[in-house]
Amino acid sequence: MSLLCKIQVVKNHLALALLEIKSHKIHEKIKPMSWLLGKWHGTGKGYYPNIDDFTYEEEVEFSHFGKPMLQYSAYSWNPEKKTPMHREVGFLRIKPDTNHVALMLAHNLGACDMEEGEFNGQELTLLTQTMANMSFDEHGVRKVCAVVVSNSSNGICHISLKALYSNTNAAICHLQSLASVIVVEQNVKSM
């Protein structure tokens, strides 16, 4: 079999695997957070010690794969240059029969964190419980003090993030953005 044929076989298997993942029914335990499902696109403003304020575009996606958790990914880029800025991936889990949630994240800048909090209706508030940075981290984020995501009835999501850096003693505003749903998750059926 030629290399081209092998590549096509792998692509076909990946396509079938993705189709299978997308066809899972949403787990009953995460149904209260189904308002997050979909792909969100927005613009924002960022603040960071020792650099100029900046603007960015971002795409945030919440998806499910049949388990009692949501899969999360966020990608941001410079709106003028179209160059990548930040990426993070993780999972949002709900404590059964409560509104308590945990978000586990891995960042491309060399940090992993565990955030916990609550959701009430269409508002999600999280605080960092644990932050781990690689030994040669240049950015010095010690703690994400607050993350609030709220969805209004018009499909607009406001995201606000405060951070505590190694060179500051107080949490400062780090990111503010507005996003709207661009792709709505289709499969929001009960298991």
Disulfide bonds with the S-S distance in Angstrom:
none
